[in-house]
């Protein structure tokens, strides 16, 4: 995997002598030129631009320049010139490889890769710590299994004997394994699982060389938005938390606690920016990544699938412990001391008094063309009425059971008396209709017409 390095400098004089510029140009990652008395320090951050639940520690943070600002202020205090190198990867695995080689100081990745990060760090004597969270969903809605449009597959049980693409060791792989087992399908024997990067898997699905794709944010939403995929399974049906977090090399954290504090303060600022200006943040991330802003907003918006907060919630730490047996069974890790890996002290030090955001009731949301704000609605029916004749850029609606936000025109709608319900998957809609006599599945266009 080739990284895209982006270099930003903080607190650098305009006319540094060549002798000082040389170590800045060559010191990359942790320990090169980074002694306790170093006057120039390079900090290397590994991130995943298209894994948009990490944006507050990656894409959005980088574009806002908050980390560089915090380091510039720190540099004025301690007389050190700081430089930031951003390295972009498609998954967490190469970030872990670079961290354990001492070449990346701070990285962000999903919950399953975080456990592998902890295990590899310990094995290779370059231990890491989990110091913050970026985005999470307490039910698991960030991962989705999708099929090609028109696929005859209607449930996970239909995957028996089929080929499924996923990224082994990822949170999406964990969702696939757990979901298949609940459906009575043996993920090791009944399904042919292909280990592929998300983009490769997406191409394989489009080409028909795999029957389904299990992936993490933002791939399912992107493919659905493009009309290239249909959800088969909503990860929130597992009702198990999934999240992305920030990991740091222990040696770097101990040598440069002020730098880690600066990063966590900057991440907190980026989180506030995303919460208060969700549309602007979506547009910014879209510009940086090439993803459609409508897809970014599906996950990161005011009513999005993800909740952004850096706090290490107990539910998320507990989820890591539940993830561990899945990775051990797959032979990807031997063991991880989760309690030793999780280190909340730096965040408490950097952002004292941090509180968890209150969970709200999922609402429908409408984004009109030319608008830099969105409207929310208490019911799907109200959204349907607002959509008719409007210049819609994107409309979103929560799943009636799981609460997972989805594109209104891609959701499966059910008319139940005078009420409307929306579902991410057809199987979810069919289960609801079967349990509610008189209700029926209705095409989106007909739902808009009838509701209005």
NORNORKA-V53659 format. One record per backbone hydrogen bond with DSSP energy under -0.5 kcal/mol. CO is the residue of the C=O (numbers start at 1). NH is the residue of the N-H. E is the energy in kcal/mol with one decimal. If there is no record, write none. Layout:
CO&NH&E ; CO&NH&E
This chain:
1&3&-0.5 ; 3&5&-0.7 ; 4&88&-0.6 ; 6&86&-3.7 ; 8&84&-4.3 ; 10&82&-1.0 ; 11&13&-0.5 ; 13&16&-0.6 ; 17&20&-1.1 ; 17&21&-1.7 ; 18&22&-2.0 ; 19&23&-0.6 ; 20&24&-1.0 ; 21&25&-1.9 ; 22&26&-1.4 ; 23&27&-2.6 ; 26&28&-1.0 ; 31&33&-0.6 ; 31&34&-1.4 ; 35&38&-1.9 ; 39&81&-2.8 ; 41&83&-2.4 ; 42&44&-0.5 ; 43&45&-0.5 ; 43&85&-2.7 ; 44&105&-2.3 ; 44&106&-1.8 ; 45&87&-3.0 ; 46&108&-1.0 ; 47&49&-0.5 ; 47&89&-2.6 ; 48&51&-0.9 ; 50&52&-1.4 ; 51&54&-2.0 ; 52&55&-0.8 ; 53&135&-0.6 ; 54&57&-2.1 ; 55&58&-1.0 ; 55&60&-0.5 ; 55&61&-2.2 ; 58&62&-3.3 ; 59&63&-2.2 ; 60&64&-2.2 ; 61&65&-1.4 ; 61&66&-0.8 ; 65&69&-2.0 ; 66&70&-2.6 ; 67&71&-2.4 ; 68&72&-2.2 ; 69&73&-2.1 ; 70&74&-2.1 ; 71&75&-2.9 ; 72&76&-1.6 ; 73&77&-0.9 ; 74&77&-0.6 ; 74&78&-2.4 ; 75&79&-1.8 ; 80&82&-0.6 ; 81&41&-2.4 ; 82&10&-3.4 ; 83&43&-3.2 ; 84&8&-3.7 ; 84&86&-0.5 ; 85&45&-3.1 ; 86&6&-2.7 ; 87&47&-2.7 ; 88&4&-0.7 ; 92&96&-2.2 ; 93&97&-2.2 ; 94&98&-2.1 ; 95&99&-2.4 ; 96&100&-2.7 ; 97&101&-0.7 ; 98&103&-3.0 ; 98&104&-0.9 ; 99&102&-1.8 ; 102&30&-1.1 ; 102&31&-0.6 ; 105&249&-2.3 ; 106&46&-2.9 ; 107&247&-3.1 ; 109&245&-3.0 ; 110&114&-2.0 ; 111&115&-1.4 ; 112&116&-1.6 ; 113&117&-2.6 ; 114&118&-2.3 ; 115&119&-2.4 ; 116&120&-3.0 ; 117&121&-2.1 ; 118&122&-1.9 ; 119&123&-2.4 ; 120&124&-2.5 ; 121&126&-3.0 ; 122&125&-1.1 ; 127&250&-3.0 ; 127&251&-0.5 ; 129&131&-0.7 ; 129&248&-2.2 ; 130&343&-2.9 ; 132&246&-2.9 ; 134&309&-1.7 ; 135&244&-2.2 ; 136&307&-2.8 ; 137&140&-0.8 ; 137&242&-2.1 ; 139&239&-1.0 ; 139&240&-1.6 ; 140&143&-1.4 ; 142&217&-0.8 ; 143&235&-1.7 ; 144&146&-0.5 ; 144&215&-2.1 ; 145&232&-3.5 ; 145&233&-2.0 ; 146&213&-2.6 ; 147&230&-3.0 ; 148&151&-2.0 ; 155&158&-1.0 ; 156&159&-1.9 ; 157&160&-1.3 ; 159&162&-2.6 ; 162&192&-2.7 ; 163&211&-2.6 ; 163&212&-1.2 ; 164&194&-3.0 ; 165&214&-2.9 ; 166&168&-0.8 ; 166&196&-3.2 ; 167&170&-2.2 ; 167&173&-0.5 ; 170&174&-2.0 ; 171&175&-2.3 ; 172&176&-2.2 ; 173&177&-2.6 ; 174&178&-2.3 ; 175&179&-2.8 ; 176&180&-2.6 ; 177&181&-1.9 ; 178&182&-2.1 ; 179&183&-1.5 ; 180&185&-3.1 ; 181&184&-1.5 ; 185&187&-0.7 ; 186&190&-2.7 ; 186&191&-0.7 ; 190&161&-4.1 ; 191&193&-0.9 ; 192&164&-2.5 ; 192&194&-0.5 ; 193&195&-0.5 ; 194&166&-2.5 ; 194&196&-1.0 ; 197&201&-2.7 ; 198&202&-2.5 ; 199&203&-1.9 ; 200&204&-2.4 ; 201&205&-2.3 ; 202&206&-2.0 ; 203&207&-2.1 ; 204&208&-0.8 ; 204&209&-1.9 ; 204&210&-1.0 ; 205&208&-0.7 ; 212&165&-2.6 ; 213&146&-3.0 ; 213&215&-0.6 ; 215&144&-2.1 ; 216&219&-1.7 ; 218&222&-2.5 ; 219&223&-2.7 ; 220&224&-2.2 ; 221&225&-2.6 ; 222&226&-2.1 ; 223&228&-3.0 ; 223&229&-0.9 ; 224&227&-1.3 ; 230&147&-2.7 ; 231&426&-0.6 ; 233&145&-2.2 ; 233&235&-0.6 ; 234&237&-2.7 ; 235&238&-1.7 ; 236&239&-0.8 ; 242&137&-2.5 ; 243&111&-1.7 ; 244&134&-3.0 ; 245&109&-1.9 ; 246&131&-2.6 ; 246&132&-1.1 ; 247&107&-3.0 ; 248&129&-2.3 ; 249&253&-2.6 ; 250&254&-2.1 ; 251&255&-2.0 ; 252&256&-3.2 ; 256&260&-1.9 ; 257&261&-2.6 ; 258&262&-2.1 ; 259&263&-2.2 ; 260&264&-2.5 ; 261&265&-2.5 ; 262&266&-2.3 ; 263&267&-2.8 ; 264&268&-2.1 ; 265&269&-2.2 ; 266&270&-2.4 ; 267&271&-2.2 ; 268&272&-2.2 ; 269&273&-2.3 ; 270&274&-2.3 ; 271&275&-2.2 ; 272&276&-2.5 ; 273&277&-2.4 ; 277&281&-2.6 ; 278&282&-2.2 ; 279&283&-2.5 ; 280&284&-2.3 ; 281&285&-2.7 ; 282&286&-2.5 ; 283&287&-2.1 ; 284&288&-2.0 ; 285&289&-2.2 ; 286&290&-2.5 ; 292&295&-0.8 ; 292&296&-2.0 ; 293&297&-2.6 ; 294&298&-1.2 ; 295&299&-1.2 ; 296&299&-0.6 ; 296&300&-3.1 ; 297&301&-2.1 ; 298&305&-1.7 ; 299&306&-2.5 ; 301&304&-1.7 ; 307&136&-2.1 ; 307&309&-0.6 ; 310&133&-1.8 ; 311&313&-1.5 ; 313&316&-0.8 ; 313&317&-1.9 ; 314&318&-2.6 ; 315&319&-1.6 ; 316&320&-1.7 ; 317&321&-1.5 ; 318&322&-1.4 ; 319&323&-1.8 ; 320&324&-1.7 ; 321&325&-0.6 ; 323&326&-1.0 ; 323&327&-1.4 ; 324&328&-2.4 ; 325&329&-2.4 ; 326&330&-1.4 ; 327&332&-2.4 ; 327&333&-0.8 ; 328&331&-1.2 ; 336&338&-1.3 ; 337&341&-1.9 ; 338&342&-2.5 ; 341&130&-2.6 ; 344&348&-2.1 ; 345&349&-2.2 ; 346&350&-2.7 ; 347&351&-3.1 ; 351&354&-1.0 ; 364&377&-2.5 ; 365&396&-3.1 ; 366&368&-0.5 ; 366&375&-2.3 ; 367&393&-2.7 ; 367&394&-2.2 ; 368&371&-1.8 ; 375&366&-3.0 ; 377&364&-1.7 ; 379&383&-1.4 ; 380&384&-2.4 ; 381&385&-1.9 ; 382&386&-1.7 ; 383&387&-1.8 ; 384&388&-1.2 ; 387&390&-2.3 ; 390&392&-2.1 ; 391&369&-3.1 ; 394&367&-3.1 ; 395&408&-3.0 ; 396&365&-2.4 ; 397&406&-1.9 ; 399&403&-1.4 ; 404&399&-1.9 ; 406&397&-2.7 ; 407&410&-1.3 ; 407&411&-1.2 ; 411&413&-0.6 ; 412&423&-1.6 ; 413&442&-2.6 ; 414&416&-0.6 ; 414&421&-2.4 ; 415&440&-1.9 ; 416&419&-2.1 ; 419&416&-3.0 ; 421&414&-3.0 ; 422&400&-2.8 ; 423&412&-2.9 ; 425&429&-1.6 ; 426&430&-2.7 ; 427&431&-2.2 ; 428&432&-1.9 ; 429&433&-2.7 ; 430&434&-2.4 ; 431&435&-1.3 ; 432&436&-0.6 ; 433&436&-0.9 ; 436&439&-2.2 ; 440&415&-2.9 ; 442&413&-0.8 ; 443&447&-2.4 ; 444&448&-2.5 ; 445&449&-2.0 ; 446&450&-3.0 ; 447&451&-2.6 ; 448&452&-1.3
